[in-house]
Structure formats: C-alpha cells, structure tokens
C-alpha cells in the first residue's frame, strides 16, 4: 500500500527563493495543483497553484517553517 501524501498549497506571491529553500531542506515535491477559487471576481475560476507534497509530518513542518519565513520577509 502506498504511503498517503498531503499537499500544502503555496500562497501566490511567495518568493521563489523560499520555495527553492523548502524543496532543498525538506523531503517534499513541488507540484502543480488545480484549485477552484472562491473570492472576489474569480469565484469558481480554476487556477493552477503550486503545492508542496509529502508525508503529513513533513508537510506540517514545512507549514511552520514557511509561515515563520514569510513573517520575517514581511517584517512582522
């Protein structure tokens, strides 16, 4: 039985360098994933978004790491 993998969507606007850093530091794959948008004038539009795909515990670590890096980036 194949191991279950999870996706963490990468918010639009995340700097490429951060995406590369995560892909090198953690055991995740960067994938393209279609996602239906539900806000503003894009309600129902399908867009290809990037996501990190990996084991649950790794994806959870990536989420914490990426959030911390984004807070540093915006100066929070």
N, CA, C and O atoms as a CHARMM CRD file, in Angstrom:
* protein
*
  304
    1    1 UNK  N      0.84400  -1.18500   0.00000 PROA 1      0.00000
    2    1 UNK  CA     0.00000   0.00000   0.00000 PROA 1      0.00000
    3    1 UNK  C      0.88800   1.24700   0.00000 PROA 1      0.00000
    4    1 UNK  O      1.83400   1.34800   0.78100 PROA 1      0.00000
    5    2 UNK  N      0.57900   2.16900  -0.86400 PROA 2      0.00000
    6    2 UNK  CA     1.36500   3.39800  -0.98600 PROA 2      0.00000
    7    2 UNK  C      1.09300   4.32000   0.20200 PROA 2      0.00000
    8    2 UNK  O     -0.01500   4.37600   0.73700 PROA 2      0.00000
    9    3 UNK  N      2.14200   5.03800   0.59300 PROA 3      0.00000
   10    3 UNK  CA     2.01900   5.98300   1.70100 PROA 3      0.00000
   11    3 UNK  C      1.14800   7.15700   1.27500 PROA 3      0.00000
   12    3 UNK  O      1.26500   7.65500   0.15500 PROA 3      0.00000
   13    4 UNK  N      0.27000   7.59700   2.17900 PROA 4      0.00000
   14    4 UNK  CA    -0.60400   8.72100   1.87800 PROA 4      0.00000
   15    4 UNK  C      0.20700  10.01400   1.90000 PROA 4      0.00000
   16    4 UNK  O      0.96500  10.27100   2.83600 PROA 4      0.00000
   17    5 UNK  N      0.03700  10.82400   0.85300 PROA 5      0.00000
   18    5 UNK  CA     0.73900  12.10200   0.74500 PROA 5      0.00000
   19    5 UNK  C     -0.24100  13.24200   0.90400 PROA 5      0.00000
   20    5 UNK  O     -1.42300  13.11800   0.58300 PROA 5      0.00000
   21    6 UNK  N      0.26900  14.36000   1.40600 PROA 6      0.00000
   22    6 UNK  CA    -0.55300  15.53900   1.65200 PROA 6      0.00000
   23    6 UNK  C      0.02700  16.72500   0.90300 PROA 6      0.00000
   24    6 UNK  O      1.23000  16.78700   0.65000 PROA 6      0.00000
   25    7 UNK  N     -0.84700  17.67200   0.54800 PROA 7      0.00000
   26    7 UNK  CA    -0.43200  18.88400  -0.14900 PROA 7      0.00000
   27    7 UNK  C     -0.58500  20.09400   0.75400 PROA 7      0.00000
   28    7 UNK  O     -1.55200  20.20900   1.50700 PROA 7      0.00000
   29    8 UNK  N      0.37900  20.98900   0.66900 PROA 8      0.00000
   30    8 UNK  CA     0.30600  22.29500   1.31400 PROA 8      0.00000
   31    8 UNK  C      0.35500  23.31700   0.18700 PROA 8      0.00000
   32    8 UNK  O      1.39100  23.49300  -0.45400 PROA 8      0.00000
   33    9 UNK  N     -0.77000  23.99100  -0.05200 PROA 9      0.00000
   34    9 UNK  CA    -0.80000  24.99000  -1.11900 PROA 9      0.00000
   35    9 UNK  C      0.14200  26.13600  -0.79100 PROA 9      0.00000
   36    9 UNK  O      0.22500  26.58200   0.35300 PROA 9      0.00000
   37   10 UNK  N      0.84400  26.60300  -1.80200 PROA 10     0.00000
   38   10 UNK  CA     1.76400  27.72800  -1.65100 PROA 10     0.00000
   39   10 UNK  C      1.00100  28.97700  -2.05700 PROA 10     0.00000
   40   10 UNK  O      0.55500  29.08600  -3.19900 PROA 10     0.00000
   41   11 UNK  N      0.84600  29.91900  -1.13600 PROA 11     0.00000
   42   11 UNK  CA     0.09400  31.13200  -1.47700 PROA 11     0.00000
   43   11 UNK  C      0.75300  31.88200  -2.63500 PROA 11     0.00000
   44   11 UNK  O      1.97800  31.99100  -2.68700 PROA 11     0.00000
   45   12 UNK  N     -0.05200  32.39700  -3.55800 PROA 12     0.00000
   46   12 UNK  CA     0.52400  33.21900  -4.63500 PROA 12     0.00000
   47   12 UNK  C      1.33000  34.36700  -4.03600 PROA 12     0.00000
   48   12 UNK  O      0.91200  34.98200  -3.05500 PROA 12     0.00000
   49   13 UNK  N      2.48100  34.65100  -4.62600 PROA 13     0.00000
   50   13 UNK  CA     3.31900  35.74200  -4.16300 PROA 13     0.00000
   51   13 UNK  C      4.47300  35.31100  -3.27800 PROA 13     0.00000
   52   13 UNK  O      5.32800  36.13000  -2.93900 PROA 13     0.00000
   53   14 UNK  N      4.51500  34.02900  -2.89300 PROA 14     0.00000
   54   14 UNK  CA     5.65200  33.55000  -2.09300 PROA 14     0.00000
   55   14 UNK  C      6.90100  33.63400  -2.97400 PROA 14     0.00000
   56   14 UNK  O      6.89600  33.12800  -4.09600 PROA 14     0.00000
   57   15 UNK  N      7.96000  34.26100  -2.48600 PROA 15     0.00000
   58   15 UNK  CA     9.18000  34.38800  -3.29100 PROA 15     0.00000
   59   15 UNK  C      9.72800  33.01300  -3.71100 PROA 15     0.00000
   60   15 UNK  O      9.70900  32.05300  -2.94200 PROA 15     0.00000
   61   16 UNK  N     10.21100  32.95700  -4.94500 PROA 16     0.00000
   62   16 UNK  CA    10.76300  31.70400  -5.47500 PROA 16     0.00000
   63   16 UNK  C     11.87500  31.15800  -4.59900 PROA 16     0.00000
   64   16 UNK  O     11.98400  29.94600  -4.41200 PROA 16     0.00000
   65   17 UNK  N     12.70500  32.04900  -4.05800 PROA 17     0.00000
   66   17 UNK  CA    13.81400  31.59700  -3.22100 PROA 17     0.00000
   67   17 UNK  C     13.31200  30.78200  -2.02600 PROA 17     0.00000
   68   17 UNK  O     13.93500  29.79000  -1.64900 PROA 17     0.00000
   69   18 UNK  N     12.19600  31.19400  -1.43400 PROA 18     0.00000
   70   18 UNK  CA    11.63600  30.43300  -0.31200 PROA 18     0.00000
   71   18 UNK  C     11.15500  29.05600  -0.77300 PROA 18     0.00000
   72   18 UNK  O     11.33100  28.06500  -0.06400 PROA 18     0.00000
   73   19 UNK  N     10.55700  28.99700  -1.94100 PROA 19     0.00000
   74   19 UNK  CA    10.08600  27.71400  -2.48100 PROA 19     0.00000
   75   19 UNK  C     11.27500  26.79100  -2.71100 PROA 19     0.00000
   76   19 UNK  O     11.22900  25.61500  -2.35200 PROA 19     0.00000
   77   20 UNK  N     12.34600  27.32400  -3.31400 PROA 20     0.00000
   78   20 UNK  CA    13.54900  26.52100  -3.54300 PROA 20     0.00000
   79   20 UNK  C     14.15800  26.05400  -2.22400 PROA 20     0.00000
   80   20 UNK  O     14.57100  24.90100  -2.10200 PROA 20     0.00000
   81   21 UNK  N     14.21300  26.95200  -1.23400 PROA 21     0.00000
   82   21 UNK  CA    14.77200  26.60500   0.07900 PROA 21     0.00000
   83   21 UNK  C     14.01600  25.43900   0.71400 PROA 21     0.00000
   84   21 UNK  O     14.62800  24.50000   1.22300 PROA 21     0.00000
   85   22 UNK  N     12.69200  25.50300   0.68200 PROA 22     0.00000
   86   22 UNK  CA    11.88000  24.43900   1.26500 PROA 22     0.00000
   87   22 UNK  C     12.12000  23.12400   0.52000 PROA 22     0.00000
   88   22 UNK  O     12.28400  22.07600   1.14400 PROA 22     0.00000
   89   23 UNK  N     12.13900  23.18100  -0.80600 PROA 23     0.00000
   90   23 UNK  CA    12.32600  21.96800  -1.60700 PROA 23     0.00000
   91   23 UNK  C     13.68400  21.31700  -1.34000 PROA 23     0.00000
   92   23 UNK  O     13.80800  20.09400  -1.41100 PROA 23     0.00000
   93   24 UNK  N     14.70400  22.12800  -1.03400 PROA 24     0.00000
   94   24 UNK  CA    16.03800  21.58500  -0.73100 PROA 24     0.00000
   95   24 UNK  C     16.13700  21.08200   0.71000 PROA 24     0.00000
   96   24 UNK  O     16.81000  20.08800   0.97700 PROA 24     0.00000
   97   25 UNK  N     15.46600  21.76800   1.63500 PROA 25     0.00000
   98   25 UNK  CA    15.60400  21.47300   3.06200 PROA 25     0.00000
   99   25 UNK  C     14.73200  20.28900   3.51000 PROA 25     0.00000
  100   25 UNK  O     15.11800  19.54300   4.41000 PROA 25     0.00000
  101   26 UNK  N     13.57200  20.11800   2.89100 PROA 26     0.00000
  102   26 UNK  CA    12.61300  19.10300   3.31900 PROA 26     0.00000
  103   26 UNK  C     12.37400  18.07800   2.21300 PROA 26     0.00000
  104   26 UNK  O     12.61000  18.34200   1.03400 PROA 26     0.00000
  105   27 UNK  N     11.90700  16.92100   2.61800 PROA 27     0.00000
  106   27 UNK  CA    11.59800  15.85700   1.67300 PROA 27     0.00000
  107   27 UNK  C     10.17300  16.05200   1.13900 PROA 27     0.00000
  108   27 UNK  O      9.24200  15.34100   1.51800 PROA 27     0.00000
  109   28 UNK  N     10.03600  17.03800   0.24800 PROA 28     0.00000
  110   28 UNK  CA     8.75600  17.33700  -0.39300 PROA 28     0.00000
  111   28 UNK  C      8.99500  17.53300  -1.88200 PROA 28     0.00000
  112   28 UNK  O     10.11400  17.78900  -2.32600 PROA 28     0.00000
  113   29 UNK  N      7.93000  17.40800  -2.62600 PROA 29     0.00000
  114   29 UNK  CA     7.95100  17.64800  -4.07300 PROA 29     0.00000
  115   29 UNK  C      7.09600  18.87800  -4.33900 PROA 29     0.00000
  116   29 UNK  O      6.04100  19.04400  -3.72600 PROA 29     0.00000
  117   30 UNK  N      7.53600  19.73500  -5.24100 PROA 30     0.00000
  118   30 UNK  CA     6.72900  20.88300  -5.65500 PROA 30     0.00000
  119   30 UNK  C      5.87900  20.40800  -6.82900 PROA 30     0.00000
  120   30 UNK  O      6.40100  19.94800  -7.84500 PROA 30     0.00000
  121   31 UNK  N      4.56600  20.52800  -6.67400 PROA 31     0.00000
  122   31 UNK  CA     3.64100  20.06000  -7.70100 PROA 31     0.00000
  123   31 UNK  C      2.68600  21.17200  -8.09900 PROA 31     0.00000
  124   31 UNK  O      2.49200  22.13700  -7.35900 PROA 31     0.00000
  125   32 UNK  N      2.10000  21.02800  -9.25800 PROA 32     0.00000
  126   32 UNK  CA     1.06300  21.94500  -9.72700 PROA 32     0.00000
  127   32 UNK  C     -0.27900  21.29000  -9.42900 PROA 32     0.00000
  128   32 UNK  O     -0.47900  20.10700  -9.70100 PROA 32     0.00000
  129   33 UNK  N     -1.18800  22.06800  -8.87200 PROA 33     0.00000
  130   33 UNK  CA    -2.47800  21.50600  -8.47500 PROA 33     0.00000
  131   33 UNK  C     -3.60700  22.44400  -8.87900 PROA 33     0.00000
  132   33 UNK  O     -3.58400  23.62400  -8.53000 PROA 33     0.00000
  133   34 UNK  N     -4.59300  21.93600  -9.61000 PROA 34     0.00000
  134   34 UNK  CA    -5.74100  22.78700  -9.96100 PROA 34     0.00000
  135   34 UNK  C     -6.57400  23.08500  -8.71500 PROA 34     0.00000
  136   34 UNK  O     -6.83600  22.19400  -7.90600 PROA 34     0.00000
  137   35 UNK  N     -6.97500  24.31000  -8.57200 PROA 35     0.00000
  138   35 UNK  CA    -7.74600  24.71200  -7.39400 PROA 35     0.00000
  139   35 UNK  C     -8.83500  25.68900  -7.82600 PROA 35     0.00000
  140   35 UNK  O     -8.56500  26.65200  -8.54400 PROA 35     0.00000
  141   36 UNK  N    -10.05800  25.43700  -7.38800 PROA 36     0.00000
  142   36 UNK  CA   -11.17600  26.34600  -7.68000 PROA 36     0.00000
  143   36 UNK  C    -11.11700  27.50900  -6.68300 PROA 36     0.00000
  144   36 UNK  O    -11.04000  27.29900  -5.47200 PROA 36     0.00000
  145   37 UNK  N    -11.15300  28.72000  -7.20100 PROA 37     0.00000
  146   37 UNK  CA   -11.09100  29.90900  -6.34700 PROA 37     0.00000
  147   37 UNK  C    -12.50000  30.35400  -5.97600 PROA 37     0.00000
  148   37 UNK  O    -13.43700  30.20300  -6.75900 PROA 37     0.00000
  149   38 UNK  N    -12.63500  30.89500  -4.79300 PROA 38     0.00000
  150   38 UNK  CA   -13.95000  31.31300  -4.31100 PROA 38     0.00000
  151   38 UNK  C    -13.85500  32.65400  -3.60900 PROA 38     0.00000
  152   38 UNK  O    -14.19900  32.77300  -2.43300 PROA 38     0.00000
  153   39 UNK  N    -13.38400  33.67400  -4.33600 PROA 39     0.00000
  154   39 UNK  CA   -13.35900  35.00900  -3.75200 PROA 39     0.00000
  155   39 UNK  C    -13.36500  36.05400  -4.86300 PROA 39     0.00000
  156   39 UNK  O    -12.96600  35.79000  -5.99700 PROA 39     0.00000
  157   40 UNK  N    -13.82000  37.22200  -4.50800 PROA 40     0.00000
  158   40 UNK  CA   -13.85400  38.39600  -5.39800 PROA 40     0.00000
  159   40 UNK  C    -14.43900  38.04500  -6.76200 PROA 40     0.00000
  160   40 UNK  O    -15.43400  37.32600  -6.85800 PROA 40     0.00000
  161   41 UNK  N    -13.81100  38.56000  -7.80900 PROA 41     0.00000
  162   41 UNK  CA   -14.34800  38.35800  -9.15500 PROA 41     0.00000
  163   41 UNK  C    -13.86800  37.05200  -9.78300 PROA 41     0.00000
  164   41 UNK  O    -14.11600  36.81400 -10.96500 PROA 41     0.00000
  165   42 UNK  N    -13.19000  36.20500  -9.01900 PROA 42     0.00000
  166   42 UNK  CA   -12.68400  34.93300  -9.54400 PROA 42     0.00000
  167   42 UNK  C    -13.49300  33.75100  -9.02100 PROA 42     0.00000
  168   42 UNK  O    -13.04300  32.61000  -9.12000 PROA 42     0.00000
  169   43 UNK  N    -14.66700  33.99800  -8.47200 PROA 43     0.00000
  170   43 UNK  CA   -15.48100  32.94900  -7.87600 PROA 43     0.00000
  171   43 UNK  C    -15.74300  31.83600  -8.89100 PROA 43     0.00000
  172   43 UNK  O    -16.36800  32.05900  -9.92900 PROA 43     0.00000
  173   44 UNK  N    -15.25800  30.64600  -8.57600 PROA 44     0.00000
  174   44 UNK  CA   -15.47400  29.49700  -9.44100 PROA 44     0.00000
  175   44 UNK  C    -14.39500  29.27000 -10.48600 PROA 44     0.00000
  176   44 UNK  O    -14.38800  28.22300 -11.13200 PROA 44     0.00000
  177   45 UNK  N    -13.47900  30.22000 -10.67300 PROA 45     0.00000
  178   45 UNK  CA   -12.39100  30.05100 -11.64800 PROA 45     0.00000
  179   45 UNK  C    -11.44800  28.95200 -11.18100 PROA 45     0.00000
  180   45 UNK  O    -11.17300  28.82600  -9.98800 PROA 45     0.00000
  181   46 UNK  N    -10.94900  28.15300 -12.13100 PROA 46     0.00000
  182   46 UNK  CA    -9.93700  27.14400 -11.82400 PROA 46     0.00000
  183   46 UNK  C     -8.57000  27.74000 -12.13200 PROA 46     0.00000
  184   46 UNK  O     -8.36600  28.31400 -13.20200 PROA 46     0.00000
  185   47 UNK  N     -7.64400  27.60700 -11.20400 PROA 47     0.00000
  186   47 UNK  CA    -6.27200  28.09300 -11.37500 PROA 47     0.00000
  187   47 UNK  C     -5.30200  26.98400 -11.00200 PROA 47     0.00000
  188   47 UNK  O     -5.59600  26.14500 -10.15000 PROA 47     0.00000
  189   48 UNK  N     -4.15600  26.99100 -11.64300 PROA 48     0.00000
  190   48 UNK  CA    -3.09300  26.06000 -11.29000 PROA 48     0.00000
  191   48 UNK  C     -2.25200  26.72300 -10.20300 PROA 48     0.00000
  192   48 UNK  O     -1.61500  27.74800 -10.44400 PROA 48     0.00000
  193   49 UNK  N     -2.25200  26.14200  -9.02300 PROA 49     0.00000
  194   49 UNK  CA    -1.45900  26.65000  -7.91800 PROA 49     0.00000
  195   49 UNK  C     -0.34100  25.65600  -7.61500 PROA 49     0.00000
  196   49 UNK  O     -0.46000  24.46700  -7.90900 PROA 49     0.00000
  197   50 UNK  N      0.73100  26.15100  -7.03300 PROA 50     0.00000
  198   50 UNK  CA     1.82200  25.28000  -6.61100 PROA 50     0.00000
  199   50 UNK  C      1.53400  24.75800  -5.20700 PROA 50     0.00000
  200   50 UNK  O      0.87300  25.41600  -4.40400 PROA 50     0.00000
  201   51 UNK  N      2.04400  23.56500  -4.93200 PROA 51     0.00000
  202   51 UNK  CA     1.88700  22.97500  -3.60400 PROA 51     0.00000
  203   51 UNK  C      3.12400  22.16100  -3.27600 PROA 51     0.00000
  204   51 UNK  O      3.81500  21.66500  -4.16500 PROA 51     0.00000
  205   52 UNK  N      3.39100  22.03100  -1.98000 PROA 52     0.00000
  206   52 UNK  CA     4.40600  21.10500  -1.50800 PROA 52     0.00000
  207   52 UNK  C      3.68700  19.79800  -1.19700 PROA 52     0.00000
  208   52 UNK  O      2.66900  19.80600  -0.50400 PROA 52     0.00000
  209   53 UNK  N      4.19800  18.67800  -1.69800 PROA 53     0.00000
  210   53 UNK  CA     3.57500  17.37800  -1.46600 PROA 53     0.00000
  211   53 UNK  C      4.56100  16.47900  -0.72600 PROA 53     0.00000
  212   53 UNK  O      5.72200  16.34300  -1.10900 PROA 53     0.00000
  213   54 UNK  N      4.05600  15.86900   0.34900 PROA 54     0.00000
  214   54 UNK  CA     4.90800  14.97500   1.12000 PROA 54     0.00000
  215   54 UNK  C      4.13200  14.29200   2.22400 PROA 54     0.00000
  216   54 UNK  O      2.90900  14.40100   2.30700 PROA 54     0.00000
  217   55 UNK  N      4.86800  13.58000   3.08100 PROA 55     0.00000
  218   55 UNK  CA     4.24200  12.91700   4.22500 PROA 55     0.00000
  219   55 UNK  C      3.67300  13.96800   5.17400 PROA 55     0.00000
  220   55 UNK  O      4.17700  15.08900   5.24800 PROA 55     0.00000
  221   56 UNK  N      2.64200  13.60100   5.88400 PROA 56     0.00000
  222   56 UNK  CA     1.92500  14.55400   6.74200 PROA 56     0.00000
  223   56 UNK  C      2.84300  15.29300   7.70900 PROA 56     0.00000
  224   56 UNK  O      2.79400  16.52000   7.79900 PROA 56     0.00000
  225   57 UNK  N      3.68500  14.54400   8.43800 PROA 57     0.00000
  226   57 UNK  CA     4.52800  15.19400   9.44700 PROA 57     0.00000
  227   57 UNK  C      5.52900  16.15400   8.80400 PROA 57     0.00000
  228   57 UNK  O      5.86800  17.17900   9.39700 PROA 57     0.00000
  229   58 UNK  N      6.00100  15.83800   7.61300 PROA 58     0.00000
  230   58 UNK  CA     6.93600  16.72900   6.91500 PROA 58     0.00000
  231   58 UNK  C      6.20900  17.97500   6.42700 PROA 58     0.00000
  232   58 UNK  O      6.72500  19.08600   6.55300 PROA 58     0.00000
  233   59 UNK  N      5.01700  17.79500   5.87200 PROA 59     0.00000
  234   59 UNK  CA     4.23500  18.93200   5.37900 PROA 59     0.00000
  235   59 UNK  C      3.87600  19.87100   6.53500 PROA 59     0.00000
  236   59 UNK  O      3.85300  21.08900   6.35900 PROA 59     0.00000
  237   60 UNK  N      3.59900  19.31500   7.70300 PROA 60     0.00000
  238   60 UNK  CA     3.30600  20.16500   8.86600 PROA 60     0.00000
  239   60 UNK  C      4.53600  20.97600   9.27400 PROA 60     0.00000
  240   60 UNK  O      4.41500  22.14500   9.64000 PROA 60     0.00000
  241   61 UNK  N      5.72800  20.35400   9.21100 PROA 61     0.00000
  242   61 UNK  CA     6.97200  21.09000   9.49000 PROA 61     0.00000
  243   61 UNK  C      7.18000  22.19700   8.46000 PROA 61     0.00000
  244   61 UNK  O      7.57000  23.31200   8.80700 PROA 61     0.00000
  245   62 UNK  N      6.91700  21.88400   7.19800 PROA 62     0.00000
  246   62 UNK  CA     7.06900  22.87000   6.12400 PROA 62     0.00000
  247   62 UNK  C      6.13100  24.04900   6.37000 PROA 62     0.00000
  248   62 UNK  O      6.52200  25.20100   6.18100 PROA 62     0.00000
  249   63 UNK  N      4.91100  23.77200   6.78400 PROA 63     0.00000
  250   63 UNK  CA     3.94900  24.84200   7.04300 PROA 63     0.00000
  251   63 UNK  C      4.48100  25.79900   8.11000 PROA 63     0.00000
  252   63 UNK  O      4.42900  27.01600   7.93300 PROA 63     0.00000
  253   64 UNK  N      4.99000  25.25700   9.21300 PROA 64     0.00000
  254   64 UNK  CA     5.53200  26.09500  10.28600 PROA 64     0.00000
  255   64 UNK  C      6.74000  26.89800   9.79800 PROA 64     0.00000
  256   64 UNK  O      6.85300  28.09200  10.07400 PROA 64     0.00000
  257   65 UNK  N      7.63400  26.23700   9.07500 PROA 65     0.00000
  258   65 UNK  CA     8.84400  26.88400   8.55600 PROA 65     0.00000
  259   65 UNK  C      8.47700  28.00800   7.58000 PROA 65     0.00000
  260   65 UNK  O      9.00000  29.11800   7.67700 PROA 65     0.00000
  261   66 UNK  N      7.57700  27.71100   6.64200 PROA 66     0.00000
  262   66 UNK  CA     7.20300  28.70100   5.63300 PROA 66     0.00000
  263   66 UNK  C      6.50900  29.90600   6.28500 PROA 66     0.00000
  264   66 UNK  O      6.77200  31.04800   5.90900 PROA 66     0.00000
  265   67 UNK  N      5.64300  29.66000   7.24000 PROA 67     0.00000
  266   67 UNK  CA     4.96500  30.75800   7.92700 PROA 67     0.00000
  267   67 UNK  C      5.97600  31.65400   8.64900 PROA 67     0.00000
  268   67 UNK  O      5.86800  32.87900   8.59700 PROA 67     0.00000
  269   68 UNK  N      6.94700  31.04900   9.31500 PROA 68     0.00000
  270   68 UNK  CA     7.97700  31.83400  10.00700 PROA 68     0.00000
  271   68 UNK  C      8.79600  32.65100   9.01400 PROA 68     0.00000
  272   68 UNK  O      9.07600  33.82600   9.25500 PROA 68     0.00000
  273   69 UNK  N      9.18000  32.03600   7.90400 PROA 69     0.00000
  274   69 UNK  CA     9.96600  32.74300   6.88000 PROA 69     0.00000
  275   69 UNK  C      9.16500  33.89300   6.26800 PROA 69     0.00000
  276   69 UNK  O      9.71900  34.96500   6.02500 PROA 69     0.00000
  277   70 UNK  N      7.87500  33.68400   6.01500 PROA 70     0.00000
  278   70 UNK  CA     7.04200  34.74200   5.44400 PROA 70     0.00000
  279   70 UNK  C      6.88200  35.90700   6.42900 PROA 70     0.00000
  280   70 UNK  O      6.87100  37.06800   6.02100 PROA 70     0.00000
  281   71 UNK  N      6.75800  35.59900   7.71200 PROA 71     0.00000
  282   71 UNK  CA     6.66200  36.65800   8.71800 PROA 71     0.00000
  283   71 UNK  C      7.95000  37.49100   8.74300 PROA 71     0.00000
  284   71 UNK  O      7.89700  38.71700   8.84500 PROA 71     0.00000
  285   72 UNK  N      9.10900  36.81800   8.64900 PROA 72     0.00000
  286   72 UNK  CA    10.38200  37.54100   8.57200 PROA 72     0.00000
  287   72 UNK  C     10.41900  38.41900   7.32500 PROA 72     0.00000
  288   72 UNK  O     10.85200  39.57000   7.37900 PROA 72     0.00000
  289   73 UNK  N      9.96400  37.87000   6.21200 PROA 73     0.00000
  290   73 UNK  CA    10.01700  38.56800   4.92500 PROA 73     0.00000
  291   73 UNK  C      9.20000  39.85600   4.93700 PROA 73     0.00000
  292   73 UNK  O      9.62400  40.87900   4.40000 PROA 73     0.00000
  293   74 UNK  N      8.01200  39.79100   5.56300 PROA 74     0.00000
  294   74 UNK  CA     7.16300  40.98600   5.57500 PROA 74     0.00000
  295   74 UNK  C      7.44300  41.89800   6.77000 PROA 74     0.00000
  296   74 UNK  O      6.83900  42.96100   6.91200 PROA 74     0.00000
  297   75 UNK  N      8.38000  41.45700   7.63300 PROA 75     0.00000
  298   75 UNK  CA     8.78800  42.30000   8.74600 PROA 75     0.00000
  299   75 UNK  C      7.86900  42.29500   9.93000 PROA 75     0.00000
  300   75 UNK  O      7.77600  43.29600  10.64100 PROA 75     0.00000
  301   76 UNK  N      7.19600  41.21300  10.16200 PROA 76     0.00000
  302   76 UNK  CA     6.28000  41.10500  11.29900 PROA 76     0.00000
  303   76 UNK  C      6.99800  40.71400  12.55300 PROA 76     0.00000
  304   76 UNK  O      6.37300  40.58000  13.60600 PROA 76     0.00000
